[in-house]
Amino acid sequence: MKRIARKLGWRIYHFVHTNGPVADFVYWGAFYVQNFLRARQYKKYSKQHVTPEELFAHRQLSSEAYLVTGVTNICNAKCTFCAYPKVVANKTLETGVMSFDVFKKAVDEWAKLGGQSLDLTPVVGDPLVDPNLLQKVDYAVNKAGLKDVYLTTNAILINKNDTYKKLIDLGIAAVFISTQGASKEVYEKIYGVNHYDAAMSGIRNLMEYNRSKGEPARIVVRFRNHEKPSQIIRSPDFKKNIQPYLSERVRVNYTVDFDNWGGTIKPEDMTGNMRLRVLPPLLDVPCKNLFNFAVRHDGRVRLCGCRLTTNDNDDLVVGNIKDKTLEEISKGDEAWGIIKGFYEGKRPHTCLECTFYQPINEKWFKERAANSH
């Protein structure tokens, strides 16, 4: 029965995401539906608090969470919807590439804690820029034994040295592709670089090779689309390079709304079909993202591997893996001080205008508490 339901779900998903008018309607409506549901949820959360006393015993990094190892915060694109080009222009971002020693320490400690999900994607930057990325993937998957190792990339470098083949052969669990659409002209306008052909070729090669191996990896092409979904779906490149490879394991989706990167991205940065996410009510409750830790390329450990405003060495940094273990840092006063501060109406600057805010709730807490025993 579950298999039948899964097959049916896939057929519906595939129909929506490859039928232009239907995709346009669904993604247009999703903007309003999501805002309505968030408003209802947040109203409920404001009345049902997980107290600081309840949370304190379960504050540390736990195995059901995910760990981010930002292997590099250097990018080879200049996307209009991303904070990266702005923080580079303002010279507030300290860039670099993670050494293997720092990566190994983080992965070994995460494996020891029972963790399985490892995201190789930095807050900003593209992991394929790291010249030693494949060595790190190999270690995490085949030495440390993590089952769910994944990354998000713009695919600009995925053809280089047959990286697309090596990622699949090394056993990566999933590859998420962030790209604009299937139009070279619009791609160059939104991504700010002339790498459309390389990215599109790489996406096709990745999908084709993954299929030839029996689809061991999940692949999702996430369109950060200036265009309507229908314009992408009917484009020759979509029909030739993407649609033939779609399956239950290989999917596409389109962007309902764009995050504001803590206020760094403004309405004027949105063009075409793009819409900014509505800023949710800021409750005096911590955010779920504070419980997924991120290791910066230089070893600094940060709460939330999700967003920054001016740099990733900011007021969410709570320690350095070179000095303490991940578990020690997650139980430390610096981390708890930030989390507890939410109950007192105090937020780090990075969080003040964040549209990715997701308050913890009783269901989340019960699952976390159950998994910590």
Sequence and secondary structure as in RCSB ss.txt:
>XXXX:A:sequence
MKRIARKLGWRIYHFVHTNGPVADFVYWGAFYVQNFLRARQYKKYSKQHVTPEELFAHRQLSSEAYLVTGVTNIC
NAKCTFCAYPKVVANKTLETGVMSFDVFKKAVDEWAKLGGQSLDLTPVVGDPLVDPNLLQKVDYAVNKAGLKDVY
LTTNAILINKNDTYKKLIDLGIAAVFISTQGASKEVYEKIYGVNHYDAAMSGIRNLMEYNRSKGEPARIVVRFRN
HEKPSQIIRSPDFKKNIQPYLSERVRVNYTVDFDNWGGTIKPEDMTGNMRLRVLPPLLDVPCKNLFNFAVRHDGR
VRLCGCRLTTNDNDDLVVGNIKDKTLEEISKGDEAWGIIKGFYEGKRPHTCLECTFYQPINEKWFKERAANSH
>XXXX:A:secstr
 HHHHHHHHHHHHHHHHH HHHHHHHHHHHHHHHHHHHHHHHHHHTTS   HHHHHTT S  TTSEEEE  B   
S   TTSSHHHHHHTT     B  HHHHHHHHHHHHHTT  EEE   SSS GGGSTTHHHHHHIIIIIS  SEEE
EEE STTTTGGGHHHHHHHHT SEEEEEE  S HHHHHHHH SS HHHHHHHHHHHHHHHHHTT  SEEEEEE  
SS HHHHHTSHHHHHHTGGG SSSEEEEE S B  GGGTS GGG  TT  B       SS BGGGGSEEE TTSE
EEE SS  SS SSSTTEEEETTTS HHHHHTSHHHHHHHHHHHTT   GGGTT TT  B  HHHHHHHHHHT 
